[in-house]
Amino acid sequence: MDGNVGEDVTRNVLTIASVPKQLKQPLSLEVRGECYMPKAAFAKLNARQETEGGTPFANPRNAAAGSLRQLDAKVTAARELDTFIYTLIEPEQFNVTTQHEAIAFMQALGFTTNPSSEVAGDMQAIDTYIKKYTTDRDALPYGIDGIVLKVNDLALQAQLGNTVKVPRWEIAYKFPPEEAETVIHDIVWTVGRTGVVTPTAVMDPVQLAGTTVARATLHNADMIRDKDI
């Protein structure tokens, strides 16, 4: 994977329960979305890592990425990944004219879409939505660090186009980072399968992003020294 050529993880993706093996209509189409690890699956995976003497994953995003790139699809299957599909490529082929219609269309075909998506009629509705999930995000069964706002009209999306890096028709609103104070009681050193030694902090449990955190990677000895732990 070098920025031009990616990795073929099809065999691993097919182990994810929410990825349909057959569509509800005989169509040829392209959709895009994201793979994630639910909070419960992340907690279970890290508990297993600790039991087996492995290094716990720092967060669900890293765990999902590592799980999807496994050489053995059985390992991926055991980690209970999930998906949300949110983009329909060439929607005009299916007479779909809005983002909201695209979500409903893909859901009807058997793809899993995010049930929290809504159409906002004005800025007040957007503000209300952001405030709701800023407050309630910990109650979601998956972690989020923000909300993506998109122009609903697909013709307007096409008219606005993209910059070199990102679309002009969507904005990512990021929540303020969560912080919690705790006490470190011990540092455990673990040796990974490649021989890399990693320090892990054992600390008083704290709640972050809806997950109880009692261990955290310290990455390396330099970080311990730099932070005077």
N, C-alpha and C positions, 0 to 999 in steps of 0.2 A: 504494500500500500504506500504510494508515493505522491498522492495528490492528484494523480491522473488515472492510475489503475488501482481499483479497490480489491476487497476480498470477497470471494463467493461463500456466503454463509447460508445458502439456501437450505441445506440439509438440517442445519440447526434451527432455522426459522420454522421449518415444517414441524418441529417438535412442540411449538407453542400452541396451546389449546385454542386460543382466540383467533388463530390464523385459519380461515376456512380452506379445506382441501378441495372443495367444489363449491362454485357459486350457485346461488339460487336461480340464476338465469344463465343460459349459454352465451356468454359475452366474452370478447377479448378486450381487455382494458389494462391501463396502468394506474396504480394508486400509490400514494406515498404516506408514510406515517412514522411512528417511532416505537421502539421496543423499550420497555421499562420493567423494573422489578418492584412489585408491590411491597409495602412495608412489612407485612407478615412474612413474606418469602425471604426478605432481607434478614430479618431477625432470626429466622430458622437457619439460613445459610451461615450466618456468623456464629451461631451457637454450635453448628456442626464443625465449622473451621476450628473453633477453640477446643472442642472435644477431641478433634483429631490432631491437635498440635500445630495447626496452620495459622497463618496471619489473617486476622479479620479484615474484611473490606472496609475502606474508609467511608463509603456512602453507597446508596443503591444505584446511582448512576455508574460508578466504576464497576460495581458488581454486575450490572446488566451488560455493560460493554465487554467485560471479561468473559462472561458466560456465553455471549453470542459468538465469540471468536474461538471457542473450544474446538480442538481437533476431533474430539469424541462427542457426537451428537447426544449420546446418552447422558453425558454430564450436563449439557444444556437443558435437556428435558427434565432433569431432577431439580433444576433451580427455579422452576415455576415462573417463568417470564410471562409478560402480557404485552399487549399492543393497543395503541390508539391509531386509527387511520384518519387522516384529515385532508388529503389532497387528491383530487381526481384530475388526471392528465387528459387534455383534449376533451373537456366536458361538453363542448358543442356537439360532439358525435351522439350524445345522449339527450340532447335538448335541455341540458342543465344550464341555468343562467345565473345562479347565485351560489355563494359559498354554503348557505344554509340548505339549499336544494341538493348540493353535492354531498353534504354530510348525510342527509336523509336517503339519498340514492345509494350510497355505499353501504349504509347500515342495512338497507333492504336486501342487498346482495349477500349479506352475511358477515360483513366486516364489523369489527368493534370500533365504535366512535365514542368520543368523550361525551357522556350524558350531561355535563355541566355547560356545554356550549349554548349560547343564547344570541339572539339578534337584538342589538341595542338601537333604539330609535333616535337617541340624542345623547349629548355629552353627560347629562344628568344620569341617564341609565348606565352609561359606562362607569361613571364615578361610583354609583351604587354597587355595581357588580364588583369593581376592584375592592371596595371597602368590605364587601361580604366575604370575599376569599382571602383578604388580608387577615381577617378575624378567624375564619372557619377552616383555613387550609390544613391545619393539623388534624382535623376530623376526617380528611380524605384518606382512603386506603393506599394512596400513592403520594410521593413527595412532589411538590412543585416549588419553583423559585420565582414564578412570575406568571403573567397572563399575556397571551398574544392577541392583539387587536387587529382585525383584518377588514378591508373594504368588502362588503357583502356582494356587490354587483361584479360579476366576473368580467364583464365588458370594460368596466372602469379599471379593474385590476390590469387588464391587458393594455389599456391606454396609459396607465401610470408607469408600467414597465418595472425594470430593475436597475439598481446601481451595479457596479462591478461585483459587489459582495452580497447585497441584500435586496429584497423587493421594496419598492416604494409604497406599496399598498398594505403593508403590515408594520406594526410597531410592537416590540416586546417590552412590556412593563415589568420591571424586576422588583420584587419585594425587598425591603431592608433585610440584611443578613441577621439571622438569629444568633444570639449569644447566650451563654449560661456560665455561671461560676461554679466550680467544683473543686474537690481536693484530690490530688493524686497520692495514692497510697503505695503504689509499687510500679516498677517497670519490668515487663517480661520480655525477654529476647527470644525470638523464634527464628528458625532456619527454614527458608523456603525450599522448594524442590530444586531450584537452580543454585542453592548454596548461599543466597543472599540473606544476611542477618538483619532482622527488622525489630526495633524496639516498640513495644505497645504499652501505653499507659493504662493502669488499672485505677479507677477513680470512683468517687461517689456517683451513683446514677443520677443523670439529669435528663430532662425532656427536651429534645430538639427535633423540630419538624415532625412532631407526632410520634417520635421513636424514643424509647428509653436507651440512653447511651451510657454504658458503664466502662467501655474500653475505647481507646482511640489510638490510631497509629501515630508514632512520633517520627516516622520516616527513617531517620538516621541519627548517628551520634552527634553530628554537627548541629542538628536542630535542638537537641537536648542541651548542648553547650550554649548555643546562641540565645536560647530562651531561659537559660539559667534554671532548668528544671531539676 
